[in-house]
């Protein structure tokens, strides 16, 4: 098992009902940002469509749209809501 710390911000925090949690993912499959998204979508079906499209940061580094990043033990993944400005 690979343990990942997941941080939730803004709307993600409201939908999930937590600021952070530790998730354990099975190492027999590839542990990636995509597999984490899938896991969270199953765990929180009411937030699945939001999680599918939200920006992720792994260890304080943004994951670009469409990029799949491998995850390892003790990585920290933040779900970052869209930012608008003017």
C-alpha positions in Angstrom: 0.0 0.0 0.0 1.1 3.6 -0.7 -0.1 6.2 1.7 -0.8 9.7 0.2 -1.8 12.8 2.1 -4.7 14.6 0.3 -5.4 18.3 1.0 -8.7 19.9 0.1 -9.2 23.6 -0.5 -12.3 25.8 -1.0 -15.1 24.1 -2.7 -13.3 20.7 -2.6 -13.2 21.1 1.2 -16.9 21.9 1.4 -17.8 18.9 -0.9 -15.6 16.4 0.9 -16.2 17.8 4.4 -12.5 17.7 5.4 -9.3 19.8 5.1 -7.1 16.7 4.6 -7.0 13.0 4.9 -4.6 10.1 4.3 -5.5 7.7 1.5 -4.0 4.2 1.0 -3.8 3.0 -2.6 -2.9 -0.5 -3.7 0.6 -0.8 -5.1 -0.4 -3.8 -7.3 -1.8 -1.3 -9.7 -0.1 1.8 -11.0 -0.4 4.6 -8.3 -0.9 7.8 -10.3 -2.8 11.1 -10.1 -5.4 9.4 -12.3 -5.8 6.4 -10.0 -6.1 8.8 -7.1 -8.8 10.8 -8.9 -10.7 7.5 -9.6 -10.4 6.4 -6.0 -11.7 9.7 -4.7 -14.5 9.7 -7.2 -15.7 6.3 -6.0 -15.3 7.3 -2.3 -17.1 10.6 -2.8 -19.6 10.0 -5.7 -21.4 13.3 -5.0 -18.1 15.1 -5.9 -16.9 12.8 -8.6 -17.5 15.2 -11.5 -15.8 18.0 -9.6 -12.8 15.8 -8.7 -12.4 14.6 -12.3 -11.6 18.1 -13.6 -10.0 19.8 -10.6 -6.3 20.9 -10.7 -3.9 18.8 -8.7 -0.6 19.7 -7.2 1.9 17.0 -6.1 4.3 18.0 -3.4 3.6 21.7 -4.2 4.1 21.3 -7.9 1.1 21.8 -10.3 0.1 18.8 -12.5 -0.6 20.2 -15.9 -4.0 19.4 -17.5 -3.8 16.0 -19.1 -0.6 15.0 -17.3 -0.4 11.8 -15.3 2.1 11.8 -12.5 3.3 8.7 -10.6 2.7 8.9 -6.8 4.9 7.4 -4.1 4.7 6.8 -0.4 4.1 10.0 1.6 3.4 12.3 -1.4 1.2 15.2 -0.7 -1.6 15.9 -3.2 -3.6 19.1 -3.1 -7.0 19.6 -4.9 -6.9 23.2 -6.0 -10.1 24.8 -7.2 -10.2 27.0 -10.3 -8.9 30.5 -9.7 -10.4 33.5 -11.4 -9.3 37.0 -11.2 -9.6 40.3 -12.8 
